[in-house]
Amino acid sequence: MRRILLPDNVEGMRWASSLSTLPEATAAFDAALEALEQEVSPGEVDLLLAFVSPPHAGRCEAIVERAAR
């Protein structure tokens, strides 16, 4: 087992995940985001990964716009 030591001023990585099964893409993203906000404390997000199922693929630009807020 390999240990990774972080400097004293670095906190461990915080992460959360959520899933929505709503049929409309932006509503599904909003619901998943709301669930994430319940899990993670307020602050700047360094990385957001959103996986979009094929039925929602045509709405990727709208999802990106919402994620950028």
C-alpha positions, 0 to 999 in steps of 0.5 A: 500500500502506498501512502500519499502525504499532503502538506499541512495546509492542504485539506483532503479531497471532498466529493459527492455524486448524484443522479437524476432520472427526470426525463427533461435534461435541464430539469434533471441537471438541476435536480442532481445539482440540488442534491449535490448542494445538500452533500457538499459544504459551500465553496468554490468547486474545482471540478464538476463532471456531468455524465449525460445519457444519450436521450439528453445529449442534444441538451449538452450546451444548456447543461454546460450553461447551467453548470457554469453558474 
